Amino acid sequence: MKNRKESDHPDFWEERYRAERLPWDLGAEPVELASALVSEFRPAGRVLIPGCGSGYEVRSFVAAGWEVCAIDFAPAAVARAQRILGPLGDRVQQADFFTSELSGPFDLVYERTFLCSLPPERWPHYAARMTSLLRPGGWLAGVFFYGTDPEPPPHPLSPETAHRLFGSHFRLHVDRPVSAGQSLPIYGGAERWQIWQLLPDPVP
Ligand SMILES: C[S@@+](CC[C@H](N)C(=O)[O-])C[C@H]1O[C@@H](n2cnc3c(N)ncnc32)[C@H](O)[C@@H]1O
């Protein structure tokens, strides 16, 4: 997943989905999500899945009673997710997280390796967009990349950067490495399962 300059443009991803060159694709929902759907993400509500890629998680959320809006801006990713999801394919739409109109508020935004696919210049915009799409007290949760990469993307987060981005609006509730067997070579074992909660009022 190289070529930093273009990774905020759909063509960068379109090319890779068309060629089925998908080193970030887990091929299934993360095991952490399966357990959070039972223990943490209750009651079910409305979830947004930005940068959904193949969209495996859509099925898990629907089965747990969630209303799902999954988006990706690469047409080939949307087509792939719709093929994989069959009758649930209508939960996936082609849309840009930053510029498309998305009908919030959402109770939860779930993402896996979407933030690290974006150039870091866009991260403050990502954080601001999350605060406007979530209801107060809502959750931002999923798999985030905290490793190193000499030639990004993926662009690694650090705890300091995460604090700078989210610290004044969110509180970190859950933070642990993904389970053994859930890391992909491209992320080198540095994915973390995190659950952030949007505070009703920003921390001064
Ligand atoms: C590293 S992939 C992760 C895909 C998926 N979440 C997964 O876990 O396999 C990043 C995804 O974000 C999508 N993406 C990047 N920028 C986007 C944007 N501004 N709006 C919507 N999707 C975007 C890409 O097309 C790509 O599918």
The ligand as an SDF file (V2000), in Angstrom:
LIG
                    3D

 27 29  0  0  0  0  0  0  0  0999 V2000
   -6.8520    0.3610    4.1840 C   0  0  0  0  0  0  0  0  0  0  0  0
   -8.3860    0.2780    3.3850 S   0  0  0  0  0  0  0  0  0  0  0  0
   -9.3680   -0.4480    4.6710 C   0  0  0  0  0  0  0  0  0  0  0  0
  -10.6320   -1.0760    4.1180 C   0  0  0  0  0  0  0  0  0  0  0  0
  -11.4870   -1.8290    5.1570 C   0  0  0  0  0  0  0  0  0  0  0  0
  -11.8710   -0.9770    6.2560 N   0  0  0  0  0  0  0  0  0  0  0  0
  -10.7790   -3.0450    5.6600 C   0  0  0  0  0  0  0  0  0  0  0  0
  -10.5950   -3.1550    6.8750 O   0  0  0  0  0  0  0  0  0  0  0  0
  -10.4090   -3.9010    4.8410 O   0  0  0  0  0  0  0  0  0  0  0  0
   -8.9280    1.9840    3.3830 C   0  0  0  0  0  0  0  0  0  0  0  0
  -10.2690    2.1420    2.6740 C   0  0  0  0  0  0  0  0  0  0  0  0
  -10.7320    3.4970    2.8420 O   0  0  0  0  0  0  0  0  0  0  0  0
  -11.3200    3.9300    1.6260 C   0  0  0  0  0  0  0  0  0  0  0  0
  -11.2750    5.4110    1.6610 N   0  0  0  0  0  0  0  0  0  0  0  0
  -10.1570    6.1930    1.7120 C   0  0  0  0  0  0  0  0  0  0  0  0
  -10.5130    7.4940    1.7780 N   0  0  0  0  0  0  0  0  0  0  0  0
  -11.8800    7.5330    1.7780 C   0  0  0  0  0  0  0  0  0  0  0  0
  -12.8350    8.5840    1.8670 C   0  0  0  0  0  0  0  0  0  0  0  0
  -12.4510    9.8690    1.9280 N   0  0  0  0  0  0  0  0  0  0  0  0
  -14.1490    8.2710    1.8840 N   0  0  0  0  0  0  0  0  0  0  0  0
  -14.5430    6.9780    1.8100 C   0  0  0  0  0  0  0  0  0  0  0  0
  -13.6880    5.9330    1.7120 N   0  0  0  0  0  0  0  0  0  0  0  0
  -12.3660    6.2060    1.7090 C   0  0  0  0  0  0  0  0  0  0  0  0
  -10.4840    3.2590    0.5410 C   0  0  0  0  0  0  0  0  0  0  0  0
  -11.1480    3.1880   -0.6890 O   0  0  0  0  0  0  0  0  0  0  0  0
  -10.2170    1.8910    1.1840 C   0  0  0  0  0  0  0  0  0  0  0  0
  -11.2410    0.9770    0.8580 O   0  0  0  0  0  0  0  0  0  0  0  0
  1  2  1  0
  2  3  1  0
  2 10  1  0
  3  4  1  0
  4  5  1  0
  5  6  1  0
  5  7  1  0
  7  8  2  0
  7  9  1  0
 10 11  1  0
 11 12  1  0
 11 26  1  0
 12 13  1  0
 13 14  1  0
 13 24  1  0
 14 15  1  0
 14 23  1  0
 15 16  2  0
 16 17  1  0
 17 18  1  0
 17 23  2  0
 18 19  1  0
 18 20  2  0
 20 21  1  0
 21 22  2  0
 22 23  1  0
 24 25  1  0
 24 26  1  0
 26 27  1  0
M  CHG  2   2   1   9  -1
M  END
$$$$
